[in-house]
Amino acid sequence: MFGIDPLYWMLMAPVFLFSLWASFKVKSSFNKFAKVASRSGMTGAQVAELILQRNGLGHIPVMETTGFLSDHYDPMKKVIRLSPDVFGSNSLASIGVAAHETGHAIQHAKGYKALMLRNTMAPTASIGSNFAWIIIFAGFLLGTMGLVKIGILLFSIVVAFQLITLPVEFNASTRAKEMLASYGILGSTEMVGVSKVLSAAAMTYVAAAASAIVTLLYFLLRSGLLGSRDE
């Protein structure tokens, strides 16, 4: 019912276009500044290691992983994984991304509350993301509003997870830029490029949150929990 419902596409079309733009922006920004080498010549991996050491976190390993822009900090194993385009490159884009992921490691070490909350919510949010649609669809198919409400509740957790992700990502980028500048890793003109890359990346998280919110709105409208079910 969802895929062919005009209401669904009417609500989602603007968000879908925004998501496409955000994806294009982050890739184009990264590719642009991936061609600009830093004056220091430091690679993404070296920058991450330096920032970790400066913050007393030299025990956290920085490892290379596979995939394009697959960079992330693993809070369970306490390891920073950088994609090949970031790990061994000395570009402004690579340094910005590496510093951002290191920002997450520092958040974790300092007990940044938003990150702690996100990590706590992650397992439930994963279940909601994978099964909420199925439960809601089954509820509509069987005419069982109880199932629909359970599915919507699960998906509400997904929305909350996406929203709490925003301050976590913004804060990691702020930390990254502050450290790159204060540690003398990049100059003021170089920081302009890094800011553009990280700002573009932030928009992908905004798009994900917007998509989740609009999807929840659709579920609430179609279930009759918001407005009239006959609309």
VOGU-3710 file (C-alpha; in Angstrom, 3 decimals, decimal comma):
1> mfgidplywm> 0,000/0,000/0,000  2,838/2,417/0,811  4,652/2,277/-2,516  1,578/3,187/-4,577  -0,066/5,573/-2,123  -0,161/9,133/-3,587  -0,063/10,607/-0,078  3,227/8,840/0,619  4,885/10,228/-2,481  3,398/13,677/-1,971
11> lmapvflfsl> 4,984/13,825/1,470  8,242/12,142/0,539  9,008/13,822/-2,805  10,589/16,981/-1,308  12,590/14,915/1,188  13,722/12,556/-1,568  14,965/15,486/-3,648  16,716/16,985/-0,636  18,386/13,630/0,063  19,613/13,418/-3,522
21> wasfkvkssf> 21,010/16,940/-3,267  22,731/16,171/0,060  24,287/13,004/-1,361  25,500/14,856/-4,439  26,844/17,718/-2,319  28,895/15,534/0,007  30,395/13,545/-2,863  31,168/16,618/-4,963  32,658/18,489/-1,991  34,800/15,532/-1,003
31> nkfakvasrs> 35,977/14,954/-4,568  36,802/18,645/-4,996  38,924/18,939/-1,872  40,361/15,443/-2,289  42,423/17,075/-5,042  43,818/19,749/-2,716  46,845/18,553/-0,751  47,478/19,921/2,726  50,612/21,989/3,289  51,653/19,739/6,168
41> gmtgaqvael> 51,584/16,652/3,954  50,004/14,633/6,768  47,654/11,826/5,801  44,223/11,237/7,283  45,602/8,386/9,378  48,484/10,492/10,689  46,147/13,335/11,617  43,816/10,964/13,454  46,733/9,450/15,360  48,124/12,878/16,286
51> ilqrnglghi> 44,761/14,121/17,582  44,260/10,927/19,576  47,699/11,271/21,168  47,088/14,938/22,035  43,927/13,870/23,863  45,468/10,944/25,737  43,846/8,370/23,467  46,921/7,008/21,734  45,797/3,475/22,578  42,921/3,724/20,077
61> pvmettgfls> 44,047/2,190/16,774  43,441/3,829/13,404  42,776/1,174/10,784  42,064/1,131/7,070  38,729/-0,274/5,906  37,051/-0,746/2,538  34,443/1,329/0,724  34,000/4,963/-0,314  33,392/7,311/2,636  32,878/4,311/4,927
71> dhydpmkkvi> 34,809/6,072/7,665  33,544/5,596/11,214  34,442/5,232/14,862  33,455/1,879/16,361  32,492/2,522/20,017  32,246/-1,206/20,776  35,791/-2,065/19,710  37,147/1,442/20,257  38,796/1,722/16,866  38,727/4,346/14,120
81> rlspdvfgsn> 38,276/2,911/10,645  39,133/5,076/7,663  38,376/4,396/4,012  41,306/4,097/1,564  40,576/7,588/0,176  41,014/9,026/3,661  43,543/6,757/5,372  46,512/7,316/3,088  45,647/10,663/1,488  47,037/14,045/2,538
91> slasigvaah> 44,136/15,999/1,021  42,041/18,555/2,882  38,966/16,346/2,450  40,720/13,321/3,945  42,085/15,268/6,898  38,656/16,755/7,628  36,933/13,369/7,595  39,650/11,744/9,712  39,472/14,534/12,288  35,675/14,225/12,388
101> etghaiqhak> 35,838/10,507/13,191  38,459/11,223/15,827  35,998/13,703/17,273  33,632/10,791/17,903  36,364/8,895/19,751  36,922/11,932/21,978  33,172/12,247/22,559  33,123/8,618/23,698  36,122/9,023/25,977  34,638/12,125/27,617
111> gykalmlrnt> 31,176/10,619/27,994  29,437/13,085/25,685  25,803/12,591/26,701  24,241/12,735/23,242  26,628/10,039/21,973  25,991/7,861/25,002  22,243/8,152/24,432  22,608/7,344/20,743  24,709/4,277/21,499  22,091/3,104/24,004
121> maptasigsn> 19,283/3,586/21,488  21,132/1,963/18,560  20,023/-1,687/19,072  16,334/-0,782/19,450  16,529/1,699/16,575  18,026/-1,022/14,382  15,112/-3,323/15,181  12,645/-0,539/14,466  14,301/0,299/11,162  14,203/-3,328/10,022
131> fawiiifagf> 10,791/-4,430/11,288  8,542/-1,402/11,830  7,386/-1,360/8,209  6,572/-5,080/8,293  4,616/-4,799/11,539  2,673/-1,751/10,346  1,865/-3,345/6,992  0,739/-6,550/8,730  -1,435/-4,500/11,053  -3,172/-2,742/8,151
141> llgtmglvki> -3,531/-6,017/6,236  -5,080/-7,811/9,206  -7,068/-4,811/10,367  -5,292/-4,929/13,729  -4,633/-1,436/15,021  -2,655/-2,841/17,922  0,030/-4,059/15,517  -0,014/-0,756/13,668  0,553/1,134/16,918  3,411/-1,175/17,917
151> gillfsivva> 5,041/-0,616/14,530  4,616/3,144/14,810  6,094/3,088/18,312  9,125/1,202/17,013  9,527/3,639/14,152  9,247/6,560/16,587  12,429/5,258/18,186  14,082/5,360/14,766  13,046/9,006/14,432  14,389/9,804/17,902
161> fqlitlpvef> 17,654/8,069/17,005  18,000/10,133/13,825  17,328/13,342/15,746  19,859/12,606/18,487  22,392/11,813/15,764  22,338/15,444/14,599  23,995/17,048/17,649  26,441/14,129/17,813  27,593/14,728/14,230  27,608/18,516/14,481
171> nastrakeml> 29,627/18,371/17,692  32,168/15,955/16,163  32,674/18,351/13,249  33,051/21,322/15,591  35,652/19,429/17,618  37,454/18,426/14,419  37,734/21,980/13,120  38,834/23,350/16,483  41,572/20,741/16,855  42,827/21,052/13,288
181> asygilgste> 43,219/24,792/13,788  44,536/24,835/17,381  47,062/22,044/16,776  48,392/23,869/13,722  47,616/20,975/11,395  45,882/23,241/8,875  46,047/26,941/8,112  43,077/29,305/8,019  42,682/29,111/4,241  42,825/25,312/4,348
191> mvgvskvlsa> 40,137/25,265/7,008  37,686/26,765/4,521  37,837/23,588/2,433  37,498/21,345/5,468  34,455/23,293/6,656  32,771/22,847/3,283  33,370/19,077/3,312  32,098/18,631/6,864  29,096/20,920/6,313  28,112/18,922/3,237
201> aamtyvaaaa> 28,448/15,677/5,192  26,215/17,095/7,934  23,440/17,646/5,409  23,192/13,888/4,798  22,271/13,420/8,462  19,729/16,229/8,240  18,220/14,517/5,180  18,039/11,173/7,012  16,286/12,802/9,971  13,845/14,612/7,679
211> saivtllyfl> 13,043/11,372/5,856  12,350/9,576/9,141  10,122/12,380/10,429  8,055/12,549/7,245  7,696/8,759/7,146  6,423/8,785/10,728  3,988/11,552/9,787  2,705/9,377/6,949  2,177/6,411/9,285  0,303/8,589/11,763
221> lrsgllgsrd> -1,941/10,009/9,035  -2,732/6,658/7,457  -3,396/5,008/10,814  -5,835/7,736/11,816  -3,763/8,604/14,878  -3,267/12,019/13,327  -6,099/13,572/11,356  -8,761/11,414/9,714  -7,992/7,902/8,504  -10,223/8,499/5,484
231> e> -8,138/11,396/4,194
//
